[in-house]
Amino acid sequence: MRPILIYRWIVFGLAALYCLRTIFLSEYTYFPGPFRFLTIWALFLSFFAASRMIALMEGRSERRWDAFVSMVAVINTMVVFLYWRLYFADPASVTSDGQLGEFYLEMYLHGLGPALQVIDAVFIHRAFRRIPQALMWLFGVIGVYVLYAELVLQNLNDSPMGTVTSGLPYPFLNNLELPGRAVFYGTNFAVAVVLLLIFAAIAWAVRRVVPAPVDRPDPRGNPGT
């Protein structure tokens, strides 16, 4: 088994393990449990992206999913950046009691897991070739998440409770009026676009400097193409 395929199976296996843990061991007091959080959306997006990379490499699929993989890398980076920036500014802004959860879980969801997916996207898969399509994926995923938070979670949950509203997944959002939340959402979408362009530039340089890895089998029986 080639090193890249081993790497991808490790990425896939870890993502699968944490997805299963999320489903079966999470708290479901508030609707719909862990699926309130963008971190968990990013986890499941990474799991699907990892499955597609293995399918492509093993010759079970011809679709590269470039735009989707690019979007997932950006969402993962946003999750890491936003979580730790908000946590170090005020732990209570992103956690219910101001305390980190289980160390191994936090480090995977907000560190190792995203890093593994970004490494594949930039250095192995060589994504970031279809920027307009990746922008559409970003707009769609972020837009759906914002509408989901504002129209579904806010109306079906009474916690976290803030000074303005309640039910939005992250405590600090419940202390902001709608215009303030709109500015926050818009600012972070702009950050996502900047991250996409930065990754695209890095990936462009990598494709021109580093030889492409052998990441899929040759249908004629050669070691790889």
N, C-alpha and C positions, 0 to 999 in steps of 0.2 A: 504494500500500500504506500503510495507516494506521500511525502511529508505534507504537501498542501492538502491532500485529501484527509490525512490524519488531523491536521489543524482544523479543517472545516467540520469534521465529525466531533471534535472536542467542543467547538463553538456551538454546534447544533445540540450536542448532548447536554451541555450546561444550560442553554436556553430552555430546552425541553424540561429539564429537572426543575428549574425555577418557575416555569409556567405551571407545572403540576403542583408545585408547592403553593403557588399563588391561588390556584383553584381550590385546593383541598384543605389548606391550613390557614387561610386568611379569615379575618373578621368580617362578618356579613351583617352587622347590626344596622348599618345604613346602606341604602340602595346605591349602586349594586355591588357593595363590598369594595374590593381592591380596584375594581374597574372604574372607580371615580378618578383615578390618578393618571396623568400623562406618562409617568414612569412605567406603569403597567402596560399602557398602550405601546410604548417603545419596546418593552420586553417581548410582547407577542409579535410585533412587527419584525423584530430581530429574529425570532424563532422562524417565522415564515421565510424571511430573506435567507437565513442559513439553509433551510430546506431546499430552496431554489438553487443555491450555489452548489450543493451536493448533487442535485438532480442534473444540473448542467454539466458538471464535471464528469459524472458517471454516464453521460450520454443518454439520459432518460428524458431530457428536455432540450430543445433548441433555443428557447427564449432566454435572453440574457437578463432581463429585468433591470437594465441599467438605470432608468429613471427612478424606479421604485427603490433600488438599493441605495442610490444617492440620497433620496429623501430620508430613508431610515437612518443613514449615517448622520445626517443633519439633525433629525429629531433626537437621536441618542446624545449628540453633543450638546444640544439645547438642554436636555434633561440634566446632564451633569453640570453644565455651567450654571443654570438657574437654581438648581437645588443647593449647590454648595455656596453660591453667592448669597442666596436668601438665608441659608442656615447660619453662615458665619456672621451675617448682619444681625439676625434675630432668630434663634432656633425655633421660637414659638410661631414664627410666620409660616413654617412648612411642616411642623410636627404638633401634635395635639398637646403634648406636655413639655415641649422644649428639649426632649431627649431623643437621641438616635435609637433606632430599633436594634435588632440583632445585628452584630457587627458584620458577620459574613454576608448577610442579606443586603445590608446597606452598601457594602463595598462592591458587591456584584452589580446591583441595580444602578448604582451611581458611580461606577468606576470601571471595574474589569469587563463586565458584559458589553457596555458601549464601546470600550477600547478595542475589544476583539472584533466587533462588527466593523468598526471604522478601518481597522488595519486591513481586513479583507477587502472592503470597498475601494480603498485607495491603492493598496500595494499589490493585491492579488487579482481581484476582479477587474481592476482598472476602470471603475465606473466614472461618473461625472462627464459623460460624453454627450448627453442629451439634456442640456440645461433647461430649455423651455418646458419639456415634459416633466422634469424633476420639480420645477417651480409649480406646475399644475398639481402634482402630487402633494407638495408642501401646503399649497393654498387649500387643497381639499381636506387633508388630514387636520391641519390646524383649525380651519374653519368649522369642520364637523365637531371637533373637540370643544371649541368655544361655544357653539350653539348647544351642544349637549350639556355643558356645565351651566349655562345661563337659563336654558329653557326646561331642562329635565332635572338635573341634580338640585338646583336651587329650589325647585317647586316640590320635590319629593323628599327632601331631607331637612331636618331642623338643626343639624350640627355639621360642621362647626358654626357657632353663632358669633356674629360680629356686631359692630355698632351700627351697621347699615342694613345688612341682610344676613341670611344664614343658608347653609347647604352647599355653598360653593366648596370645591374640594380642598383648597388650601386656605388656612385660617385668615391670612392677611387680605385675601380677596373680599372677604365679608366685611371688611372695614372701609372699603372703597365704594363711592357712588358709581353708578353706571358709566358716566364719562371718564372717571379715573380708571375703571377697569378696561374701558375701550382703549385708552392710551396705553395701558400696560400690554394688552393683547397686540395692538398695532406695533408697539416698540419691539416686542419679541418676534413678531413676524419679520420685521425689518432685520433683526439680528439673524434670523434663520436664512434670509436671502444673502446676507453678507457671508455667513458661514458656508453656504452653498458655493458662492463665488471663490472663497478662499480654498475650499476643498478642490474645486475645479482647477484652480491654478496649480495646486500641489500635484494633483493627479496628472495634469498635462506635463509638468516637469518630470514626474516619475516615469511616464510612458516614454519620454525621450532620452532619459538618462539610464534607467535601469532596464535590462533585458526582461521581456515579458516572461513570467513563469509558465511552465508547462502545467496547465490546470484542467485539462480535459483529455479524454482518450481519443485517439485517431480511429475512426470507424474502419479503416483498412487494416487495423491490427498493430500499428506502430505504437511506441510507448506513449506518445502524447503530442498534442498540437497547441 
